[in-house]
Amino acid sequence: MPAPDSQLDLTFAALADPTRRAILARLAEGEATVNELVTPFNMSQPAISKHLKVLENAGLVSRGKDAQRRPVRIEAAPMAEAVGWLENYRRFWEHSYQRLDTLLDELQRFAPKGDKKN
Amino acid sequence: MMPPLTIALPSDREIAITRTFRAPVDLVFDCWTVPALIKRWLGFADWTFVTCEFDARVGGKWRFVTRSPAGYEMGSGGEVLEITRPDWIKTNELYDQDWTGGQTIVTNRLAEEGGVTTSVVTILYPTKEARDGARATPMADGMETGFKRLEELLAEMPAY
């Protein structure tokens, strides 16, 4: 199990590719075999398998145990972690700026009006 | 009631965060450039500064390290590229964990009108892909974290 940071790195690296995002969007509708992915994506089986390997290493998909079909399914946890982390980005600014409001109010109580230019 | 924070996408590689403050521009500038003031407001809720350095002159170095309540530390730093009191700050920034896929350029344009200062922080990412990672934030805002949102998130990510 990689450390949390490298897990996020793997997740973001895997999501950086449009084909892999499209594969995930397809898998969000339900599991599929490699062959079932080859047709809609108009790619060779090795090409699809290569993308799946990246997604699997990132923990975004897993392969079923059925030896014949080995269906690919989506794994929710790493994605949720990545999304949760991204949400923090906006929270970071909103929270910071609320505190900045408080600080500016406080500073202005000590600064006489009309003395704002240095 | 002041206008809320807004997030816009001026170009393929940029995010702009706009917010107004009921304060004169000099004061807002100070809050962005004086370490003793920066550490009072910048950061996630309940995170504390371990290191807060900002040498507010061209070529000056800056470094922030903040710590979460659980003890996780996040560091970033860079250089002041341009600085003009009281309305312009341009820095570069790199996170220790480099989650932005390289260095970002951060500018802050401040403008005062009638005692109200507007700050436009623009973050220029090294690639569109790096920007789009961060862009998902406002899209995701207000939605519950979880599997259900995966499709929506993927749909909002550009196909090319």
Interface residues (C-beta under 8 A of the other chain):
Chain A: D5 L8 D9 F12 L15 A16 P18 R21 A22 L24 A25 A28 E29 I74 A76 M79 A80 V83 G84 L86 E87 N88 Y89 R90 R91 F92 W93 E94 H95 S96 Y97 R99 L100 D101 T102 L103 L104 D105 L107 Q108 A111 K116 K117 N118
Chain B: M2 L5 I7 I17 R19 F21 R22 A23 P24 D26 L27 V28 D30 C31 L37 R40 W41 L42 G43 F44 A45 R85 Q97 W99 G101 E129 G133 A134 A136 T137 P138 A140 D141 T145 G146 F147 R149 L150 E151 L153 L154 A155 M157 P158 A159 Y160
